[in-house]
Amino acid sequence: MSAFKEYDAQTGITTTVHHIDDADRMVIQKSYDSKPFLDRAAEMRAQTEGQRWGEMRHVGFIPMAELATMMRQDGTIDNKRAMAWLRANPAMATFSKALK
């Protein structure tokens, strides 16, 4: 079995294409490395500790695969579902007050 790998640093997604020799088939595998985003979220939480809400506030990182499930028919994001996801995954939050 041979494989080709490609990493997208913007999304953290690694795409691996596996060629299965004996069956002349290919399998596409996508994996997500959340460590860089978890590290950055922790850093941003520490920097914003004690701050108040402002007009615009970055509140967290949501992986693209998860975000896609939160799309509404009009093309916008369902903010309630996004906030529920962040509350269920607090390590991805960048502003602690958003979790309350």
C-alpha positions as a Markdown table, in Angstrom:
| # | Residue | x | y | z |
|---|---|---|---|---|
| 1 | Met | 0.0 | 0.0 | 0.0 |
| 2 | Ser | 1.4 | 3.4 | -1.0 |
| 3 | Ala | 0.3 | 6.8 | 0.3 |
| 4 | Phe | 0.4 | 10.5 | -0.5 |
| 5 | Lys | 0.1 | 13.0 | 2.4 |
| 6 | Glu | -0.7 | 16.7 | 2.3 |
| 7 | Tyr | -0.9 | 19.0 | 5.4 |
| 8 | Asp | -2.9 | 22.2 | 5.4 |
| 9 | Ala | -1.5 | 24.4 | 8.2 |
| 10 | Gln | -4.4 | 26.8 | 7.9 |
| 11 | Thr | -7.0 | 24.2 | 8.9 |
| 12 | Gly | -4.8 | 21.6 | 10.6 |
| 13 | Ile | -6.1 | 18.9 | 8.3 |
| 14 | Thr | -3.9 | 16.2 | 6.9 |
| 15 | Thr | -5.2 | 14.5 | 3.8 |
| 16 | Thr | -3.7 | 11.1 | 3.1 |
| 17 | Val | -4.5 | 9.2 | -0.1 |
| 18 | His | -3.9 | 5.5 | 0.3 |
| 19 | His | -3.5 | 3.3 | -2.8 |
| 20 | Ile | -4.5 | -0.3 | -2.0 |
| 21 | Asp | -2.3 | -2.3 | -4.4 |
| 22 | Asp | -4.1 | -5.6 | -4.4 |
| 23 | Ala | -7.5 | -4.1 | -5.1 |
| 24 | Asp | -6.6 | -1.2 | -7.4 |
| 25 | Arg | -8.6 | 1.1 | -5.1 |
| 26 | Met | -7.9 | 4.4 | -3.3 |
| 27 | Val | -8.9 | 5.5 | 0.2 |
| 28 | Ile | -8.9 | 9.2 | 1.1 |
| 29 | Gln | -8.3 | 9.8 | 4.8 |
| 30 | Lys | -8.6 | 13.2 | 6.5 |
| 31 | Ser | -7.3 | 13.7 | 10.0 |
| 32 | Tyr | -7.3 | 16.8 | 12.2 |
| 33 | Asp | -4.5 | 17.9 | 14.5 |
| 34 | Ser | -6.1 | 20.1 | 17.2 |
| 35 | Lys | -2.9 | 20.6 | 19.2 |
| 36 | Pro | -1.9 | 23.9 | 17.6 |
| 37 | Phe | -5.4 | 25.3 | 18.1 |
| 38 | Leu | -5.6 | 24.0 | 21.7 |
| 39 | Asp | -2.3 | 25.7 | 22.5 |
| 40 | Arg | -3.3 | 29.0 | 20.8 |
| 41 | Ala | -6.7 | 28.9 | 22.6 |
| 42 | Ala | -5.0 | 28.5 | 26.0 |
| 43 | Glu | -2.6 | 31.4 | 25.2 |
| 44 | Met | -5.5 | 33.6 | 24.1 |
| 45 | Arg | -7.5 | 32.7 | 27.2 |
| 46 | Ala | -4.6 | 33.7 | 29.5 |
| 47 | Gln | -4.2 | 37.0 | 27.6 |
| 48 | Thr | -7.9 | 37.9 | 27.9 |
| 49 | Glu | -8.4 | 36.8 | 31.6 |
| 50 | Gly | -10.2 | 39.6 | 33.5 |
| 51 | Gln | -11.2 | 41.5 | 30.3 |
| 52 | Arg | -14.7 | 42.6 | 29.6 |
| 53 | Trp | -16.9 | 41.9 | 26.6 |
| 54 | Gly | -16.3 | 44.4 | 23.8 |
| 55 | Glu | -18.0 | 45.0 | 20.5 |
| 56 | Met | -16.0 | 42.3 | 18.7 |
| 57 | Arg | -14.5 | 39.3 | 20.6 |
| 58 | His | -12.9 | 36.2 | 19.4 |
| 59 | Val | -14.4 | 33.5 | 21.6 |
| 60 | Gly | -12.9 | 30.2 | 20.3 |
| 61 | Phe | -11.8 | 27.9 | 17.6 |
| 62 | Ile | -14.3 | 25.4 | 16.0 |
| 63 | Pro | -12.9 | 22.8 | 13.6 |
| 64 | Met | -14.2 | 23.2 | 10.0 |
| 65 | Ala | -15.8 | 19.7 | 10.1 |
| 66 | Glu | -17.8 | 20.7 | 13.2 |
| 67 | Leu | -18.6 | 24.2 | 11.9 |
| 68 | Ala | -20.1 | 22.7 | 8.7 |
| 69 | Thr | -22.7 | 21.0 | 10.8 |
| 70 | Met | -23.8 | 24.4 | 12.2 |
| 71 | Met | -24.6 | 26.0 | 8.9 |
| 72 | Arg | -28.1 | 27.2 | 8.4 |
| 73 | Gln | -30.0 | 27.2 | 5.1 |
| 74 | Asp | -29.3 | 30.9 | 4.6 |
| 75 | Gly | -25.5 | 30.3 | 4.7 |
| 76 | Thr | -25.0 | 31.7 | 8.2 |
| 77 | Ile | -23.7 | 30.0 | 11.3 |
| 78 | Asp | -26.2 | 28.9 | 14.1 |
| 79 | Asn | -24.6 | 30.9 | 17.0 |
| 80 | Lys | -26.5 | 28.9 | 19.6 |
| 81 | Arg | -25.1 | 25.6 | 18.3 |
| 82 | Ala | -21.6 | 27.1 | 18.0 |
| 83 | Met | -21.7 | 28.4 | 21.6 |
| 84 | Ala | -23.0 | 25.0 | 22.8 |
| 85 | Trp | -20.1 | 23.3 | 21.1 |
| 86 | Leu | -17.6 | 25.6 | 22.7 |
| 87 | Arg | -19.2 | 25.1 | 26.1 |
| 88 | Ala | -18.9 | 21.3 | 25.5 |
| 89 | Asn | -15.3 | 21.8 | 24.4 |
| 90 | Pro | -13.9 | 24.5 | 26.7 |
| 91 | Ala | -10.3 | 23.9 | 25.8 |
| 92 | Met | -11.1 | 25.4 | 22.4 |
| 93 | Ala | -12.5 | 28.7 | 23.9 |
| 94 | Thr | -10.3 | 31.8 | 23.8 |
| 95 | Phe | -12.4 | 34.0 | 26.1 |
| 96 | Ser | -13.5 | 32.4 | 29.4 |
| 97 | Lys | -16.5 | 34.7 | 29.9 |
| 98 | Ala | -18.0 | 33.2 | 26.7 |
| 99 | Leu | -18.4 | 29.8 | 28.5 |
| 100 | Lys | -20.7 | 31.3 | 31.2 |
